[in-house]
Amino acid sequence: MNIDFSGKKVIVTGAGGAIGRASAALFAQLNAQVIAVDINAESVQNTVDSIASSGGSAVSLVADLTDADQATAMIDYCIREYAGIDVLFNNAGGSFPTPMLDIDAEEYTRLRALNFDAVYHASKQALVHMIANGGGVILTTTSGAGSAAVPGLAVYGSAKAGVNSLMRSIAIEFGKQGIRANAIAPAAASAGMLAWLETRPGGVDAYSAAQPMGRLGQPKDIAHVAAFLASDYAGFINGVVLPVDGGVEAMLAVPA
């Protein structure tokens, strides 16, 4: 299997984080023109510099996609500078486990905006241009918390459940116009989640040992799946939520 994104324009949001950086680097390695987007200017520039040092093509863009106007500006930039967009990978998001009753109205709004609104705004604007150009791919990083409850992730999980529904809706409504939309559901990864894992009984080592494959996921595990789903090899995969979790979703949780 030889995946080649030559001539393709790929937006990766949250590109300053571990999964976003790995994904942006892989798309660039596969010859895509990458537009790396993050709210943190320094981290996203580090991603672009790393890609450039490896011979890839990438530019950085700083945007807060919870703001609909900035999401529109991101898509308009790609159309203006690169004459189109072929892949939008909505990867930005996140949360730290917090008991539901400890989340105030401001934090609730922030979590919903980051994990759902940003995906909606970017996807809606991308759709307009993708439909006009005969098709495109929208991917979103979701979470197992969007399919089953995780203590402390009530707001995050509900936002991710919304994202799952949004990807399915896009797939069904716009499939005949050449659009594919899918979600990737990672389990806890070794990069970006260590602070949370260290709060759990036994810490990172105990959590890793309890995984069906005996290890945590790596950012590259998600990047490889994103590249596959964005490629023509996945041309008939549409509207799915794909667990990339080493078997966590398949494991029955038995109460202690």
C-alpha positions as CSV (number, residue, x, y, z in Angstrom):
1,M,0.0,0.0,0.0
2,N,1.5,3.3,-1.1
3,I,-0.3,6.4,0.2
4,D,0.6,9.6,-1.6
5,F,-1.0,13.0,-0.9
6,S,0.9,14.9,-3.6
7,G,-1.2,17.9,-4.6
8,K,-3.4,17.6,-1.6
9,K,-4.0,20.3,1.0
10,V,-4.4,19.0,4.5
11,I,-5.4,21.0,7.6
12,V,-4.4,19.6,11.0
13,T,-5.8,21.4,14.0
14,G,-4.2,21.0,17.4
15,A,-1.0,20.6,15.5
16,G,1.1,21.8,18.4
17,G,0.1,18.8,20.5
18,A,1.5,15.2,20.4
19,I,-1.1,13.6,18.1
20,G,-1.5,16.7,15.9
21,R,2.3,17.0,15.5
22,A,2.7,13.3,14.6
23,S,-0.2,13.6,12.2
24,A,1.0,16.7,10.5
25,A,4.5,15.2,10.1
26,L,3.1,12.0,8.5
27,F,0.9,13.9,6.1
28,A,3.9,16.0,5.1
29,Q,6.0,12.9,4.7
30,L,3.3,11.6,2.4
31,N,3.8,14.7,0.2
32,A,0.8,16.7,1.4
33,Q,0.8,20.5,1.7
34,V,0.1,20.7,5.5
35,I,-1.5,23.7,7.2
36,A,-0.7,23.2,10.8
37,V,-3.2,25.1,13.1
38,D,-3.0,25.6,16.9
39,I,-4.0,28.3,19.4
40,N,-0.4,28.2,20.7
41,A,1.9,30.0,18.3
42,E,5.2,28.6,19.7
43,S,4.1,25.0,19.7
44,V,2.7,25.0,16.2
45,Q,5.8,26.7,14.8
46,N,7.9,24.0,16.4
47,T,5.8,21.4,14.5
48,V,6.3,23.3,11.2
49,D,10.0,23.7,11.8
50,S,10.4,20.0,12.5
51,I,8.5,19.1,9.3
52,A,10.7,21.5,7.3
53,S,13.9,20.0,8.7
54,S,12.7,16.7,7.4
55,G,12.0,18.0,3.9
56,G,8.2,18.3,4.2
57,S,6.0,21.2,3.3
58,A,4.0,22.9,6.1
59,V,2.9,26.3,7.2
60,S,1.7,27.4,10.6
61,L,-1.5,29.2,11.4
62,V,-2.6,30.5,14.8
63,A,-6.3,30.3,15.4
64,D,-8.9,29.8,18.2
65,L,-11.4,27.7,16.4
66,T,-14.0,28.0,19.2
67,D,-14.5,31.4,17.5
68,A,-16.6,30.9,14.3
69,D,-15.0,33.9,12.6
70,Q,-11.5,32.5,13.1
71,A,-12.7,29.1,11.8
72,T,-14.0,30.8,8.7
73,A,-10.7,32.8,8.3
74,M,-8.7,29.5,8.5
75,I,-10.6,27.9,5.7
76,D,-10.6,31.1,3.6
77,Y,-6.8,31.3,4.1
78,C,-6.4,27.8,2.6
79,I,-8.7,28.6,-0.3
80,R,-6.9,31.9,-1.0
81,E,-3.3,30.6,-0.6
82,Y,-3.6,27.0,-1.8
83,A,-6.7,27.0,-4.0
84,G,-8.6,24.5,-2.0
85,I,-8.7,22.0,0.9
86,D,-8.8,18.3,0.5
87,V,-8.6,17.1,4.1
88,L,-9.6,18.7,7.4
89,F,-8.4,16.8,10.5
90,N,-10.2,18.3,13.5
91,N,-7.8,17.1,16.2
92,A,-7.8,20.0,18.7
93,G,-9.6,19.2,22.0
94,G,-9.0,17.9,25.4
95,S,-10.0,17.9,29.1
96,F,-8.7,17.0,32.5
97,P,-11.0,14.8,34.6
98,T,-13.1,16.9,37.0
99,P,-16.2,15.8,39.0
100,M,-19.3,17.1,37.2
101,L,-20.5,19.1,40.2
102,D,-17.2,20.9,40.4
103,I,-17.5,22.3,36.8
104,D,-18.9,25.8,36.8
105,A,-20.8,27.5,34.0
106,E,-17.6,29.1,32.6
107,E,-15.7,25.8,32.4
108,Y,-18.7,24.0,31.0
109,T,-18.8,26.5,28.2
110,R,-15.1,26.3,27.5
111,L,-15.1,22.5,27.3
112,R,-18.1,22.4,25.0
113,A,-16.6,25.1,22.8
114,L,-13.2,23.4,22.5
115,N,-14.5,19.8,22.0
116,F,-17.6,20.4,19.9
117,D,-18.1,24.0,18.7
118,A,-14.6,24.2,17.2
119,V,-15.2,21.0,15.2
120,Y,-18.6,22.2,14.0
121,H,-17.4,25.6,12.9
122,A,-14.4,24.3,11.0
123,S,-16.3,21.4,9.4
124,K,-19.2,23.6,8.3
125,Q,-16.9,26.1,6.5
126,A,-14.8,23.3,5.0
127,L,-17.9,21.6,3.6
128,V,-18.9,24.7,1.5
129,H,-15.6,24.6,-0.3
130,M,-15.3,20.8,-0.5
131,I,-18.7,20.4,-2.1
132,A,-17.9,23.1,-4.7
133,N,-14.7,21.2,-5.5
134,G,-16.3,17.8,-5.8
135,G,-15.4,16.2,-2.5
136,G,-13.1,16.0,0.5
137,V,-12.4,14.3,3.8
138,I,-13.3,15.4,7.3
139,L,-11.7,13.6,10.2
140,T,-12.1,14.3,13.9
141,T,-10.3,13.0,17.0
142,T,-13.0,11.9,19.4
143,S,-12.7,9.7,22.5
144,G,-14.0,6.5,24.0
145,A,-15.7,8.8,26.5
146,G,-18.0,9.8,23.7
147,S,-19.3,6.2,23.5
148,A,-19.2,5.1,27.1
149,A,-19.1,7.1,30.4
150,V,-15.8,7.8,32.1
151,P,-15.9,9.3,35.7
152,G,-14.9,12.9,35.7
153,L,-15.5,13.4,31.9
154,A,-19.2,14.2,31.8
155,V,-18.9,17.4,29.8
156,Y,-16.0,16.2,27.7
157,G,-17.7,12.9,26.9
158,S,-21.0,14.6,26.0
159,A,-19.1,16.9,23.6
160,K,-17.4,13.9,22.0
161,A,-20.7,12.1,21.7
162,G,-21.9,15.2,19.8
163,V,-18.8,15.0,17.6
164,N,-19.5,11.4,16.8
165,S,-23.1,12.3,15.8
166,L,-21.8,15.2,13.7
167,M,-19.4,13.1,11.7
168,R,-22.2,10.6,11.0
169,S,-24.6,13.4,10.0
170,I,-22.0,14.9,7.6
171,A,-21.4,11.4,6.1
172,I,-25.1,10.8,5.5
173,E,-26.0,14.3,4.3
174,F,-23.1,14.9,2.0
175,G,-21.8,11.5,0.9
176,K,-23.4,11.8,-2.5
177,Q,-21.5,15.1,-3.0
178,G,-18.1,13.3,-2.5
179,I,-17.7,14.0,1.2
180,R,-16.4,11.4,3.7
181,A,-16.5,12.1,7.4
182,N,-15.1,9.8,10.1
183,A,-14.0,9.9,13.7
184,I,-11.0,8.3,15.4
185,A,-11.3,7.3,19.1
186,P,-8.0,6.9,20.8
187,A,-7.5,5.5,24.3
188,A,-5.1,7.1,26.7
189,A,-1.9,7.9,24.9
190,S,1.6,8.1,26.3
191,A,2.0,11.7,25.2
192,G,-0.2,14.5,26.4
193,M,-2.1,12.4,29.1
194,L,0.6,11.5,31.6
195,A,-0.5,14.1,34.1
196,W,-3.9,12.5,34.2
197,L,-2.6,9.0,34.3
198,E,-0.3,9.8,37.2
199,T,-3.4,10.7,39.3
200,R,-4.8,7.1,38.9
201,P,-4.1,4.3,41.4
202,G,-0.7,2.8,40.5
203,G,0.1,5.6,38.1
204,V,1.2,5.2,34.5
205,D,2.7,1.8,34.9
206,A,-0.4,0.2,36.4
207,Y,-2.6,1.8,33.8
208,S,-0.3,0.6,31.0
209,A,-0.2,-2.9,32.3
210,A,-4.0,-3.1,32.5
211,Q,-4.3,-2.4,28.7
212,P,-5.2,-5.4,26.5
213,M,-2.0,-4.9,24.6
214,G,0.1,-4.1,27.6
215,R,1.0,-0.6,26.5
216,L,-0.4,2.9,26.0
217,G,-1.1,4.3,22.5
218,Q,1.5,6.4,20.8
219,P,0.8,9.5,18.7
220,K,2.0,7.7,15.6
221,D,-0.8,5.1,16.1
222,I,-3.4,7.8,15.6
223,A,-1.5,9.5,12.8
224,H,-1.2,6.3,10.7
225,V,-5.0,5.7,11.0
226,A,-5.7,9.4,10.1
227,A,-3.6,9.1,6.9
228,F,-5.3,5.8,5.9
229,L,-8.8,7.3,6.5
230,A,-7.9,10.4,4.5
231,S,-6.6,8.3,1.6
232,D,-8.3,6.7,-1.4
233,Y,-7.7,3.3,0.2
234,A,-10.5,4.2,2.6
235,G,-12.7,5.6,-0.1
236,F,-15.8,3.5,1.0
237,I,-15.4,4.2,4.7
238,N,-17.8,6.8,5.7
239,G,-19.6,7.8,9.0
240,V,-17.7,5.5,11.3
241,V,-16.2,6.0,14.8
242,L,-13.1,3.9,14.7
243,P,-11.5,2.9,18.1
244,V,-7.8,3.0,18.0
245,D,-7.3,1.9,21.5
246,G,-5.5,-1.4,21.5
247,G,-8.7,-3.3,22.4
248,V,-10.0,-1.1,25.3
249,E,-13.5,-0.8,23.8
250,A,-13.7,-4.5,23.3
251,M,-12.9,-5.2,26.9
252,L,-15.8,-5.8,29.4
253,A,-15.3,-3.7,32.5
254,V,-16.1,-6.0,35.4
255,P,-16.9,-4.2,38.7
256,A,-14.3,-4.9,41.3
